[in-house]
């Protein structure tokens, strides 16, 4: 769960939620004890968030950008 307060964190907040990896975080300007407690309980108790986060983690482990990075840095394919 993201507590967005600057730049790209607002986008990542939506991405995490849209991927099903956690609840929509609360902007820091609207943060309160009551709100954060509800969100944290949701994050902790909703096993679907954990399962989806694990799926995303496994997919990320398979990513391989080595060839793309070499090309970007050297222009060699």
N, C-alpha and C positions, 0 to 999 in steps of 0.2 A: 504494500500500500504506500502510496506517495502522498506526502503533504506538500503540495506545490506552493512555492513562494517566489520563484523567479523563472524567467525565460522558458526553456524547453520542458520544464517539469510539468507544466499544464498539459502539454501534448502527451508526455509519458504517462501521466495520470490516466488519460483517456485510453491509451494503448493497453496498459495493464488491465484496465477494466474491460475493454472490448475483447481482449484475449481470454477473459474469464479467470485471470490469475489473482484477482483481489477486488475489493470494493473500491468504488470511486473515492479517492481521498478528499479531504477537506482543505480548501485553500487556507493558508495560514492566517489570513485576515478574518476567517470565520471559525477559527479553532476554539473549541470550548471543551471543558472536561466531559460534559455529557455527550457531545458529538464524537469525541475521540474514543470514549468508552464503547459506544455503540459500534463504531467502525472496527475497533480492535477485536471486540467479541465476535463480530461477523467474520473477520479474517481468521480468527482462531478456531471458530466452531464450524465453519463451512468447509468441509473436506473436499468439495468440488474445486475450491481455489487451489488447494495443495496439489490435487491430481493434475489440474491444468498447468500449474506452474512446473510440475515435474515433466510433463509432456513438452512444454516449451524449452525447458532446460536440455532435455535429450536431443531435441531438434537443433538447438544451438551448438551442441557438442559436435554435431556432424558437419557444421558449416566449415568450408575450407576456401578461404579467399587468397591463398598463397599466389596462384597464377595471376589473379587480378592485381594484387599488390605489386608483384614483380613488374607487370606491364605498366602500371601507373608510375612506378618509380624509374623504370629504365626505357620503356617503350618497346621492349623485346617481348615477342609472343612465344 
